[in-house]
Amino acid sequence: MHVAFLMLAHVPYLRRAGRRPRGEEGLHTLVAQGLLPLLELLGDLHSSGLHPRIGLACSPLLVDQLADPVVQKHFVLWMHDALARREAELAIAERDGDHHGAYLGRFYLEWGRQRLRSFEERFQRNLPRAIRELAAARVIEPLAVPATYAYLPLLGREESVRAQIEQGVLQITRHLWRPEGLWLPGAGWRPGVEGAAADAGLRYLVADPSCCRPHRRRRPSGWPDAALPPFSPTRIWHGTSGRWNWATPAIRCTAIPPMPAARWPAAAPPTIPITPCGARRSMPITSPPRWSPRRAGVGRTTWR
């Protein structure tokens, strides 16, 4: 049995949007409560001789902000403010004789100090570099994410889809590591995405099968009409086998035969280098027919 762990991290662009009451609050909370504990855990496991491996899909918007010195400085200031509030709450609980509240206050105060110490001393305020080091050690496998975290099925132009994927791959490669897979925002897939991903040098993508259901009546006659298993949440295009796989909670994959080549456009399919078992070869990946939201009825509203 093969089990895959995939973590997703994304926030919109919040740099210098203020610190209170909201502003950069969501970004700093994600770093303190999500990324820092995860990187500490993976680093400790790797140092102890264990070799866990997870997939990490960080949006380019988040990675750019994590590498920004302004955001790093604001995170330190935000943590100092949070620790000051914890100390005040602890003093109030001890003065009122609230033993349970004092216990919680001491716990979260020590937890916050540990996160701040790790951020400044262990990671030197540079979380993208820590992710890159774990990726070099094959502990983290970064996934590419579209540049602005756009929901690709709503983009009507093929050029926009390709620009989102190519710029996302470029940003993740520059900050983290060369990705091999693609995370689709909202797990939304539409025909043509796998071709753009193959052109960008990606080997697989993660998508939700429910996004394919509205297009079933519009499929060409040669399209494989396989019923969706009720327990199958994710559909994965795998470049090595050149076909779709159903990834289920039980981690059982059922191969779906690809569409016959005669039904596809006459243009030459793109090729990507694959290295199975040390042998180098090229696997053609064929793009499906062009799709537009107007034809599929996306965005239409009927008033009754």
LOKEMI-88501 format. One line per 2 residues: number of its first residue (from 1); their letters; for each residue x, y, z of N, C-alpha, C, O. Coordinates in pm, whole numbers, plus 50000, padded with zeros to 5 digits. Example, Ala and Ser with C-alpha at 12.3 -4.5 7.8 and 13.67 -1.06 7.14 Angstrom:
<recs>
1> as> 51319 49431 50780 51230 49550 50780 51320 49670 50780 51424 49668 50846 | 51285 49775 50708 51367 49894 50714 51290 50003 50787 51341 50114 50804 $
</recs>
This chain:
<recs>
1> mh> 50084 49881 50000 50000 50000 50000 50088 50125 50000 50186 50132 50075 | 50054 50221 49916 50129 50346 49906 50040 50460 49957 49926 50476 49914 $
3> va> 50095 50537 50050 50023 50649 50110 50098 50777 50075 50219 50785 50093 | 50027 50875 50025 50087 51004 49988 50031 51113 50078 49910 51124 50096 $
5> fl> 50120 51195 50133 50082 51310 50214 50112 51436 50135 50226 51458 50093 | 50010 51517 50115 50024 51641 50039 49973 51757 50122 49857 51759 50162 $
7> ml> 50060 51853 50149 50026 51972 50227 50008 52089 50132 50083 52105 50036 | 49907 52171 50160 49878 52289 50079 49891 52413 50165 49837 52418 50276 $
9> ah> 49962 52515 50114 49980 52641 50186 49959 52756 50089 50027 52766 49986 | 49865 52844 50122 49837 52959 50036 49773 53070 50117 49686 53044 50201 $
11> vp> 49816 53191 50094 49749 53312 50142 49756 53414 50029 49849 53410 49950 | 49660 53505 50020 49671 53611 49919 49785 53706 49952 49852 53691 50054 $
13> yl> 49807 53803 49865 49917 53897 49884 49880 53995 49994 49793 54080 49975 | 49945 53982 50109 49913 54064 50227 50028 54152 50271 50019 54217 50375 $
15> rr> 50134 54157 50196 50253 54233 50238 50218 54381 50259 50161 54446 50172 | 50255 54431 50376 50235 54571 50414 50088 54612 50404 50055 54725 50368 $
17> ag> 50000 54519 50437 49857 54549 50442 49814 54586 50582 49694 54589 50611 | 49908 54615 50671 49876 54644 50810 49887 54518 50893 49891 54408 50839 $
19> rr> 49893 54534 51024 49909 54418 51113 49787 54393 51200 49762 54279 51238 | 49710 54495 51233 49594 54476 51318 49481 54564 51269 49506 54676 51223 $
21> pr> 49356 54516 51278 49316 54387 51334 49335 54270 51237 49342 54155 51281 | 49344 54299 51106 49365 54189 51012 49495 54212 50937 49603 54186 50991 $
23> ge> 49489 54261 50815 49611 54287 50741 49694 54161 50723 49648 54064 50663 | 49818 54162 50774 49909 54048 50762 49882 53940 50866 49959 53845 50876 $
25> eg> 49778 53953 50942 49749 53857 51050 49740 53715 50997 49795 53622 51057 | 49669 53696 50884 49655 53561 50830 49787 53501 50786 49810 53382 50806 $
27> lh> 49875 53581 50726 50005 53532 50683 50091 53491 50802 50152 53384 50801 | 50096 53575 50906 50178 53543 51023 50121 53422 51098 50197 53342 51152 $
29> tl> 49990 53410 51103 49930 53294 51169 49964 53165 51096 49993 53064 51160 | 49963 53169 50962 50000 53050 50885 50144 53011 50911 50175 52893 50925 $
31> va> 50233 53109 50919 50374 53078 50944 50392 53020 51085 50461 52919 51102 | 50330 53083 51185 50351 53041 51324 50286 52907 51355 50345 52823 51423 $
33> qg> 50166 52885 51305 50090 52766 51341 50097 52654 51238 50056 52542 51267 | 50149 52683 51119 50152 52582 51014 50292 52549 50965 50338 52436 50984 $
35> ll> 50359 52644 50904 50486 52615 50839 50598 52587 50940 50674 52491 50923 | 50609 52669 51044 50718 52648 51140 50709 52512 51209 50810 52441 51210 $
37> pl> 50595 52471 51266 50591 52336 51327 50617 52226 51226 50680 52125 51260 | 50570 52242 51101 50594 52138 51001 50741 52126 50967 50794 52015 50963 $
39> le> 50808 52237 50944 50950 52232 50910 51034 52183 51027 51132 52111 51007 | 50996 52221 51150 51068 52169 51266 51054 52018 51277 51152 51947 51302 $
41> ll> 50933 51969 51258 50910 51825 51269 50986 51748 51161 51052 51649 51192 | 50978 51793 51037 51047 51723 50928 51199 51730 50946 51269 51632 50921 $
43> gd> 51248 51846 50990 51392 51855 51015 51439 51766 51127 51546 51705 51116 | 51362 51756 51235 51400 51668 51346 51397 51521 51304 51486 51444 51341 $
45> lh> 51295 51482 51228 51287 51343 51182 51404 51309 51090 51462 51201 51100 | 51438 51401 51003 51551 51376 50911 51683 51370 50988 51769 51288 50955 $
47> ss> 51700 51454 51088 51823 51453 51166 51837 51326 51250 51949 51282 51278 | 51724 51268 51289 51728 51146 51370 51746 51019 51287 51748 50909 51342 $
49> gl> 51760 51033 51155 51782 50917 51070 51660 50868 50997 51671 50779 50912 | 51544 50922 51027 51423 50885 50954 51414 50965 50825 51471 51074 50815 $
51> hp> 51344 50912 50728 51337 50976 50597 51191 50985 50552 51150 50915 50459 | 51114 51071 50617 50976 51091 50569 50979 51167 50437 51078 51232 50404 $
53> ri> 50871 51158 50362 50861 51232 50237 50717 51276 50218 50625 51194 50219 | 50699 51406 50200 50566 51461 50178 50571 51554 50058 50677 51602 50019 $
55> gl> 50454 51579 50001 50441 51679 49897 50396 51810 49958 50308 51812 50044 | 50454 51919 49914 50421 52052 49966 50390 52143 49849 50475 52170 49765 $
57> ac> 50266 52191 49845 50222 52283 49740 50208 52421 49801 50105 52454 49862 | 50311 52503 49785 50309 52642 49832 50282 52732 49713 50349 52722 49610 $
59> sp> 50186 52820 49726 50154 52910 49616 50269 53008 49596 50335 53046 49693 | 50295 53051 49472 50399 53152 49449 50377 53280 49527 50473 53345 49567 $
61> ll> 50250 53319 49550 50223 53438 49630 50277 53421 49772 50337 53514 49827 | 50257 53304 49830 50307 53280 49966 50459 53274 49968 50522 53331 50058 $
63> vd> 50520 53207 49872 50666 53191 49871 50734 53326 49856 50834 53354 49923 | 50681 53411 49768 50740 53544 49750 50734 53625 49880 50829 53697 49911 $
65> ql> 50625 53613 49954 50614 53687 50079 50705 53630 50187 50759 53705 50268 | 50722 53498 50188 50810 53437 50288 50955 53480 50267 51032 53487 50363 $
67> ad> 50994 53507 50142 51131 53548 50114 51152 53698 50125 51263 53746 50102 | 51048 53774 50159 51057 53919 50165 51108 53962 50302 51049 53923 50403 $
69> pv> 51216 54040 50310 51267 54085 50441 51166 54168 50520 51166 54165 50643 | 51079 54242 50450 50978 54321 50521 50880 54230 50595 50848 54255 50711 $
71> vq> 50834 54126 50528 50742 54031 50592 50812 53959 50706 50750 53936 50811 | 50937 53923 50690 51011 53856 50796 51023 53945 50920 51007 53897 51033 $
73> kh> 51051 54073 50899 51060 54166 51012 50924 54183 51078 50914 54185 51201 | 50818 54196 50998 50684 54212 51054 50641 54089 51132 50569 54101 51231 $
75> fv> 50685 53970 51090 50650 53849 51165 50713 53851 51303 50648 53812 51401 | 50839 53895 51312 50905 53903 51443 50832 54002 51533 50810 53974 51651 $
77> lw> 50794 54118 51479 50719 54216 51558 50584 54161 51601 50540 54183 51714 | 50518 54089 51512 50388 54030 51544 50402 53926 51655 50317 53918 51744 $
79> mh> 50507 53846 51651 50529 53746 51755 50558 53812 51889 50510 53765 51992 | 50636 53919 51890 50663 53990 52015 50534 54047 52074 50514 54043 52196 $
81> da> 50446 54102 51988 50318 54151 52038 50232 54038 52093 50168 54054 52197 | 50232 53924 52025 50154 53810 52074 50207 53759 52207 50129 53724 52295 $
83> la> 50339 53754 52222 50398 53708 52348 50367 53806 52461 50345 53764 52575 | 50367 53935 52432 50333 54033 52535 50189 54015 52582 50160 54027 52701 $
85> rr> 50098 53987 52490 49958 53963 52529 49947 53835 52611 49868 53829 52706 | 50024 53732 52577 50021 53608 52655 50071 53632 52797 50016 53579 52893 $
87> ea> 50176 53711 52810 50227 53740 52944 50125 53816 53027 50110 53789 53146 | 50053 53910 52965 49949 53984 53038 49836 53891 53080 49787 53901 53192 $
89> el> 49795 53800 52992 49690 53704 53026 49735 53611 53138 49656 53576 53225 | 49862 53570 53135 49913 53483 53241 49913 53555 53375 49879 53495 53477 $
91> ai> 49952 53682 53376 49953 53758 53502 49813 53773 53558 49794 53764 53679 | 49714 53796 53472 49575 53809 53518 49525 53678 53575 49459 53676 53679 $
93> ae> 49557 53565 53507 49512 53435 53555 49575 53401 53690 49507 53350 53778 | 49704 53429 53707 49769 53402 53836 49716 53493 53946 49704 53450 54061 $
95> rd> 49684 53617 53914 49630 53708 54015 49491 53665 54061 49457 53678 54179 | 49409 53613 53968 49273 53571 54001 49267 53429 54055 49159 53383 54093 $
97> gd> 49377 53359 54061 49376 53222 54112 49320 53121 54014 49277 53014 54055 | 49321 53154 53886 49272 53061 53782 49387 52968 53744 49471 53002 53660 $
99> hh> 49390 52851 53807 49503 52760 53785 49503 52703 53642 49609 52691 53581 | 49385 52669 53591 49380 52615 53456 49417 52722 53353 49490 52695 53258 $
101> ga> 49366 52845 53372 49403 52953 53281 49552 52985 53289 49614 53016 53187 | 49610 52977 53409 49754 53000 53421 49834 52889 53352 49937 52916 53291 $
103> yl> 49785 52765 53362 49852 52654 53293 49851 52676 53142 49954 52660 53076 | 49734 52714 53088 49726 52740 52944 49813 52859 52905 49877 52858 52800 $
105> gr> 49814 52962 52989 49897 53079 52958 50045 53044 52951 50116 53090 52861 | 50093 52962 53047 50234 52922 53044 50264 52834 52922 50371 52844 52861 $
107> fy> 50168 52748 52890 50189 52659 52775 50203 52740 52646 50300 52721 52572 | 50109 52829 52619 50113 52905 52493 50226 53007 52493 50277 53042 52387 $
109> le> 50265 53055 52609 50378 53147 52615 50507 53075 52577 50587 53128 52499 | 50528 52957 52630 50648 52880 52596 50642 52835 52449 50744 52833 52380 $
111> wg> 50522 52799 52403 50507 52758 52262 50544 52873 52168 50614 52851 52070 | 50498 52993 52196 50530 53107 52113 50678 53141 52116 50735 53174 52013 $
113> rq> 50739 53133 52233 50883 53160 52241 50963 53058 52160 51064 53094 52098 | 50920 52934 52160 50990 52831 52083 50977 52857 51933 51073 52838 51859 $
115> rl> 50857 52900 51889 50840 52929 51746 50926 53047 51705 50989 53044 51599 | 50930 53150 51785 51012 53267 51753 51160 53233 51754 51236 53281 51670 $
117> rs> 51202 53150 51849 51343 53109 51855 51381 53027 51732 51490 53045 51678 | 51294 52939 51689 51322 52860 51569 51329 52947 51445 51414 52927 51358 $
119> fe> 51239 53045 51437 51236 53131 51319 51363 53214 51307 51415 53232 51197 | 51413 53265 51419 51528 53354 51415 51661 53280 51420 51755 53320 51351 $
121> er> 51671 53175 51498 51800 53109 51518 51816 52986 51428 51921 52967 51366 | 51715 52903 51422 51729 52779 51346 51717 52803 51196 51796 52750 51118 $
123> fq> 51618 52883 51155 51593 52905 51013 51644 53040 50963 51633 53070 50844 | 51700 53123 51053 51755 53253 51014 51654 53337 50936 51690 53410 50843 $
125> rn> 51527 53327 50974 51416 53402 50914 51388 53366 50768 51304 53430 50705 | 51456 53267 50715 51443 53234 50573 51379 53096 50559 51449 52995 50552 $
127> lp> 51247 53092 50556 51177 52965 50543 51191 52903 50404 51202 52781 50396 | 51191 52981 50294 51213 52916 50163 51346 52842 50156 51353 52736 50093 $
129> ra> 51451 52894 50219 51578 52822 50219 51567 52691 50298 51627 52591 50259 | 51493 52692 50408 51474 52568 50484 51397 52465 50402 51429 52346 50406 $
131> ir> 51296 52510 50329 51222 52416 50243 51312 52363 50133 51305 52245 50099 | 51398 52449 50076 51489 52406 49970 51588 52302 50023 51621 52207 49951 $
133> el> 51636 52318 50145 51729 52220 50201 51660 52086 50223 51718 51981 50197 | 51536 52088 50271 51462 51962 50288 51428 51900 50153 51422 51777 50141 $
135> aa> 51405 51983 50052 51380 51929 49918 51506 51863 49862 51498 51760 49795 | 51623 51923 49888 51748 51862 49843 51774 51729 49913 51835 51639 49856 $
137> ar> 51726 51716 50037 51739 51591 50111 51628 51493 50078 51621 51385 50138 | 51540 51527 49982 51429 51441 49939 51332 51412 50052 51272 51305 50058 $
139> vi> 51317 51508 50141 51216 51499 50245 51086 51565 50199 50977 51515 50226 | 51099 51677 50131 50985 51751 50076 50992 51746 49925 51098 51768 49866 $
141> ep> 50880 51719 49861 50868 51727 49716 50779 51847 49682 50656 51836 49692 | 50837 51960 49642 50753 52077 49611 50670 52052 49485 50716 51991 49389 $
143> la> 50548 52102 49488 50459 52098 49373 50442 52239 49318 50440 52336 49395 | 50430 52251 49188 50403 52380 49127 50257 52417 49149 50169 52331 49157 $
145> vp> 50233 52547 49159 50099 52602 49176 50085 52718 49077 50181 52793 49059 | 49969 52736 49012 49953 52851 48923 49994 52982 48989 49979 52999 49110 $
147> at> 50045 53075 48909 50114 53193 48959 50031 53273 49057 50080 53307 49165 | 49907 53304 49024 49821 53385 49112 49716 53301 49180 49617 53355 49230 $
149> ya> 49735 53171 49184 49639 53078 49244 49502 53091 49176 49398 53091 49243 | 49504 53103 49044 49381 53120 48967 49310 52986 48952 49373 52881 48943 $
151> yl> 49177 52992 48948 49096 52872 48923 49092 52852 48771 49019 52922 48701 | 49170 52758 48722 49196 52746 48579 49072 52719 48495 49066 52770 48383 $
153> pl> 48970 52643 48540 48853 52622 48455 48779 52750 48418 48703 52750 48321 | 48798 52860 48491 48730 52985 48459 48811 53075 48367 48766 53183 48331 $
155> lg> 48930 53032 48328 49011 53109 48234 48974 53066 48092 48994 52950 48056 | 48923 53158 48013 48874 53123 47880 48981 53115 47774 48958 53057 47668 $
157> re> 49099 53172 47798 49206 53173 47699 49313 53071 47736 49358 53063 47850 | 49353 52993 47635 49457 52894 47657 49589 52960 47696 49666 52903 47773 $
159> es> 49615 53081 47643 49739 53151 47676 49744 53186 47824 49851 53183 47885 | 49629 53220 47883 49626 53252 48025 49657 53131 48110 49728 53141 48210 $
161> vr> 49604 53016 48071 49631 52893 48146 49780 52860 48141 49841 52827 48243 | 49837 52868 48022 49979 52836 48009 50066 52936 48085 50166 52898 48145 $
163> aq> 50030 53065 48082 50108 53164 48155 50101 53139 48305 50202 53152 48374 | 49983 53103 48357 49970 53073 48499 50060 52957 48539 50129 52964 48641 $
165> ie> 50060 52851 48461 50138 52732 48495 50287 52759 48479 50366 52723 48566 | 50327 52822 48369 50469 52844 48345 50530 52939 48448 50639 52915 48499 $
167> qg> 50458 53048 48480 50510 53139 48581 50512 53076 48719 50602 53102 48799 | 50413 52992 48749 50414 52921 48876 50532 52827 48888 50598 52823 48992 $
169> vl> 50561 52752 48781 50678 52663 48782 50806 52744 48798 50897 52703 48870 | 50815 52859 48731 50935 52942 48739 50958 52993 48881 51070 52990 48931 $
171> qi> 50851 53040 48947 50867 53094 49083 50903 52985 49184 50990 53005 49269 | 50838 52869 49174 50869 52761 49268 51011 52711 49245 51080 52678 49341 $
173> tr> 51056 52704 49119 51192 52661 49091 51293 52762 49144 51397 52722 49197 | 51264 52890 49132 51358 52992 49177 51372 52996 49328 51483 53015 49380 $
175> hl> 51262 52977 49400 51266 52988 49546 51289 52854 49616 51359 52849 49717 | 51231 52746 49564 51233 52619 49636 51314 52513 49563 51429 52487 49597 $
177> wr> 51253 52452 49462 51313 52339 49394 51238 52318 49263 51126 52367 49245 | 51300 52246 49171 51233 52215 49046 51117 52118 49070 51142 52004 49107 $
179> pe> 50992 52161 49050 50878 52073 49079 50855 51973 48966 50891 51997 48851 | 50796 51861 49002 50757 51760 48905 50607 51746 48892 50558 51691 48794 $
181> gl> 50531 51796 48990 50386 51786 48987 50321 51922 48993 50387 52023 49017 | 50191 51924 48971 50113 52047 48968 49991 52031 49056 49914 51936 49041 $
183> wl> 49972 52126 49149 49850 52133 49229 49758 52236 49163 49798 52350 49141 | 49636 52195 49133 49539 52284 49071 49455 52350 49181 49396 52279 49262 $
185> pg> 49449 52482 49186 49367 52550 49288 49222 52503 49282 49160 52499 49176 | 49170 52469 49399 49036 52414 49404 49026 52278 49341 48916 52227 49321 $
187> ag> 49143 52215 49308 49148 52086 49238 49066 52092 49109 49012 51990 49066 | 49058 52212 49048 48975 52230 48929 49053 52201 48801 49157 52262 48776 $
189> wr> 49002 52109 48723 49066 52068 48597 48973 52097 48482 48850 52092 48497 | 49030 52126 48367 48954 52135 48243 49042 52083 48131 49165 52084 48146 $
191> pg> 48985 52036 48020 49067 51985 47910 49168 52089 47863 49134 52206 47844 | 49290 52047 47844 49398 52135 47802 49499 52163 47910 49612 52202 47880 $
193> ve> 49462 52143 48037 49554 52173 48146 49671 52076 48146 49785 52117 48168 | 49645 51947 48121 49754 51850 48125 49855 51874 48013 49973 51847 48030 $
195> ga> 49809 51924 47897 49903 51957 47791 49994 52072 47828 50114 52068 47802 | 49937 52177 47890 50018 52290 47935 50115 52246 48044 50229 52294 48049 $
197> aa> 50071 52156 48133 50160 52106 48237 50275 52025 48177 50389 52036 48224 | 50247 51946 48076 50354 51868 48012 50453 51960 47942 50573 51935 47946 $
199> da> 50404 52066 47878 50494 52161 47812 50584 52231 47913 50696 52270 47879 | 50538 52248 48035 50618 52312 48139 50715 52216 48207 50786 52256 48299 $
201> gl> 50718 52091 48164 50810 51994 48220 50759 51920 48341 50838 51859 48413 | 50627 51921 48365 50570 51853 48481 50529 51712 48443 50498 51684 48327 $
203> ry> 50530 51622 48542 50502 51481 48517 50362 51440 48560 50310 51341 48508 | 50300 51512 48653 50167 51472 48699 50097 51594 48754 50160 51697 48780 $
205> lv> 49967 51583 48770 49887 51688 48832 49780 51624 48917 49744 51508 48898 | 49727 51702 49013 49624 51655 49105 49497 51731 49077 49498 51854 49074 $
207> ad> 49386 51660 49055 49260 51723 49019 49145 51650 49085 49160 51536 49129 | 49031 51717 49093 48909 51662 49151 48822 51607 49038 48794 51681 48943 $
209> ps> 48777 51482 49045 48695 51427 48936 48560 51496 48922 48499 51488 48815 | 48513 51564 49026 48382 51630 49014 48384 51743 48912 48279 51778 48859 $
211> cc> 48502 51800 48885 48507 51908 48787 48489 51856 48646 48468 51935 48554 | 48497 51724 48625 48478 51667 48492 48333 51633 48464 48297 51611 48348 $
213> rp> 48248 51628 48565 48111 51582 48545 48028 51672 48455 47951 51618 48375 | 48039 51808 48461 47957 51889 48371 47991 51871 48225 47912 51910 48139 $
215> hr> 48107 51814 48191 48147 51803 48052 48120 51665 47995 48156 51638 47880 | 48058 51578 48070 48041 51441 48020 47949 51435 47898 47973 51357 47807 $
217> rr> 47844 51517 47896 47753 51512 47782 47815 51572 47657 47767 51547 47546 | 47923 51651 47673 47986 51715 47560 48113 51644 47515 48185 51695 47429 $
219> rp> 48142 51529 47572 48262 51457 47533 48244 51398 47393 48134 51360 47355 | 48355 51391 47316 48347 51320 47187 48314 51174 47209 48324 51122 47320 $
221> sg> 48274 51109 47102 48229 50971 47114 48340 50877 47156 48315 50772 47213 | 48465 50915 47128 48577 50828 47164 48628 50846 47304 48717 50774 47348 $
223> wp> 48571 50944 47378 48619 50969 47515 48579 50854 47607 48463 50812 47602 | 48670 50803 47689 48633 50693 47779 48529 50738 47880 48551 50836 47951 $
225> da> 48418 50669 47887 48307 50705 47975 48307 50611 48094 48220 50525 48105 | 48404 50627 48184 48417 50543 48303 48342 50607 48418 48355 50727 48442 $
227> al> 48265 50528 48490 48189 50580 48604 48284 50615 48717 48384 50546 48740 | 48252 50721 48788 48333 50762 48902 48302 50674 49022 48185 50660 49059 $
229> pp> 48402 50615 49084 48375 50542 49208 48329 50639 49316 48382 50749 49325 | 48232 50601 49398 48184 50694 49501 48289 50727 49606 48275 50826 49677 $
231> fs> 48394 50646 49617 48495 50670 49718 48621 50731 49659 48724 50733 49726 | 48616 50781 49538 48736 50832 49471 48733 50983 49465 48656 51039 49387 $
233> pt> 48814 51054 49547 48808 51199 49549 48902 51267 49451 48882 51385 49422 | 49003 51199 49400 49107 51268 49327 49141 51193 49200 49152 51070 49200 $
235> ri> 49159 51268 49091 49198 51211 48964 49335 51267 48929 49353 51389 48930 | 49432 51183 48897 49570 51224 48877 49615 51186 48737 49601 51071 48695 $
237> wh> 49668 51285 48663 49730 51258 48534 49876 51226 48556 49950 51309 48609 | 49918 51108 48519 50055 51062 48544 50128 51057 48411 50089 50982 48321 $
239> gt> 50234 51137 48399 50306 51144 48272 50383 51019 48239 50407 50992 48121 | 50424 50941 48340 50502 50821 48312 50420 50717 48238 50466 50657 48141 $
241> sg> 50297 50695 48284 50210 50598 48219 50128 50660 48107 50070 50589 48025 | 50121 50795 48103 50045 50862 47999 49897 50840 48009 49829 50831 47907 $
243> rw> 49844 50831 48129 49701 50807 48146 49655 50865 48279 49735 50908 48361 | 49522 50867 48297 49461 50915 48421 49453 50801 48521 49429 50687 48484 $
245> nw> 49474 50833 48648 49459 50737 48756 49361 50792 48858 49358 50913 48883 | 49282 50704 48917 49192 50743 49026 49261 50715 49157 49293 50600 49188 $
247> at> 49286 50820 49237 49349 50805 49368 49239 50803 49473 49167 50901 49489 | 49226 50694 49545 49118 50676 49641 49172 50686 49782 49293 50675 49802 $
249> pa> 49083 50705 49885 49132 50704 50023 49202 50576 50060 49289 50575 50147 | 49164 50465 49995 49232 50338 50020 49361 50327 49940 49426 50222 49943 $
251> ir> 49399 50433 49869 49521 50438 49789 49519 50326 49684 49622 50265 49656 | 49401 50301 49627 49393 50206 49517 49370 50283 49389 49275 50361 49380 $
253> ct> 49454 50264 49289 49446 50338 49165 49395 50247 49054 49446 50136 49037 | 49298 50293 48980 49243 50221 48867 49280 50296 48741 49246 50413 48727 $
255> ai> 49347 50231 48649 49391 50298 48527 49272 50322 48436 49191 50231 48414 | 49260 50442 48382 49157 50478 48287 49224 50487 48150 49319 50564 48135 $
257> pp> 49178 50412 48050 49245 50414 47919 49236 50552 47858 49133 50618 47870 | 49344 50597 47790 49340 50729 47729 49250 50733 47609 49211 50630 47555 $
259> mp> 49216 50855 47566 49131 50874 47450 49206 50829 47325 49326 50855 47314 | 49140 50763 47229 49209 50720 47107 49274 50837 47038 49221 50948 47036 $
261> aa> 49393 50812 46980 49469 50921 46918 49394 50983 46800 49413 51102 46773 | 49311 50906 46730 49240 50960 46614 49140 51066 46652 49102 51147 46567 $
263> rw> 49096 51070 46777 48996 51166 46820 49059 51298 46865 48987 51395 46886 | 49189 51303 46880 49254 51422 46931 49289 51515 46817 49281 51474 46701 $
265> pa> 49329 51641 46846 49370 51732 46739 49489 51678 46662 49567 51598 46714 | 49503 51722 46539 49606 51668 46452 49744 51721 46484 49843 51669 46432 $
267> aa> 49754 51826 46571 49884 51882 46603 49971 51781 46675 49921 51695 46747 | 50102 51792 46656 50196 51698 46719 50194 51716 46869 50204 51829 46917 $
269> pp> 50181 51607 46946 50175 51620 47092 50311 51656 47148 50413 51619 47091 | 50314 51728 47262 50442 51757 47327 50501 51633 47390 50429 51537 47420 $
271> ti> 50630 51633 47411 50698 51521 47474 50776 51571 47593 50826 51683 47593 | 50786 51488 47695 50865 51520 47813 50955 51403 47843 50915 51288 47823 $
273> pi> 51078 51428 47891 51171 51318 47921 51128 51245 48047 51099 51307 48149 | 51126 51113 48040 51091 51029 48154 51209 50935 48179 51270 50887 48084 $
275> tp> 51240 50908 48304 51350 50819 48339 51300 50707 48428 51320 50714 48549 | 51235 50603 48372 51192 50490 48454 51304 50388 48469 51356 50336 48370 $
277> cg> 51341 50358 48593 51440 50256 48624 51574 50286 48556 51644 50194 48515 | 51609 50412 48544 51738 50448 48489 51743 50456 48338 51845 50498 48283 $
279> ar> 51637 50419 48267 51637 50425 48121 51569 50553 48076 51460 50584 48123 | 51632 50628 47985 51578 50755 47940 51500 50733 47811 51549 50670 47717 $
281> rs> 51379 50786 47807 51296 50777 47688 51201 50895 47689 51198 50973 47784 | 51124 50909 47583 51028 51017 47571 50889 50960 47564 50865 50863 47493 $
283> mp> 50798 51020 47637 50659 50976 47642 50570 51086 47586 50566 51195 47643 | 50497 51061 47477 50409 51166 47425 50290 51187 47516 50231 51090 47565 $
285> it> 50256 51311 47539 50136 51346 47614 50048 51431 47524 50090 51537 47479 | 49930 51384 47496 49842 51448 47400 49744 51538 47470 49686 51500 47572 $
287> sp> 49723 51656 47417 49632 51752 47475 49490 51727 47427 49471 51689 47311 | 49388 51745 47513 49250 51724 47474 49199 51841 47392 49270 51940 47376 $
289> pr> 49076 51831 47339 49020 51940 47259 49011 52069 47340 49001 52066 47463 | 49014 52182 47270 49005 52311 47334 48870 52326 47402 48769 52272 47356 $
291> ws> 48869 52399 47510 48750 52414 47594 48734 52560 47628 48834 52630 47648 | 48614 52608 47634 48589 52746 47674 48474 52747 47773 48383 52665 47762 $
293> pr> 48476 52840 47870 48368 52844 47969 48233 52875 47907 48130 52836 47962 | 48231 52947 47794 48103 52978 47731 48036 52852 47678 47915 52834 47693 $
295> ra> 48116 52764 47614 48059 52640 47562 48010 52549 47675 47908 52482 47662 | 48086 52548 47784 48050 52458 47895 47940 52516 47983 47893 52448 48075 $
297> gv> 47899 52640 47958 47793 52699 48038 47837 52754 48171 47754 52777 48258 | 47971 52776 48189 48021 52828 48317 47988 52976 48326 48008 53051 48230 $
299> gr> 47937 53018 48438 47909 53157 48460 47770 53201 48418 47736 53318 48435 | 47690 53111 48364 47554 53147 48325 47459 53136 48445 47472 53046 48527 $
301> tt> 47366 53225 48453 47269 53224 48561 47128 53233 48502 47101 53316 48416 | 47042 53149 48549 46904 53147 48502 46814 53198 48613 46815 53143 48723 $
303> wr> 46737 53301 48586 46646 53359 48683 46506 53306 48660 46458 53300 48547 | 46442 53267 48767 46307 53213 48758 46216 53289 48852 46097 53260 48860 $
</recs>
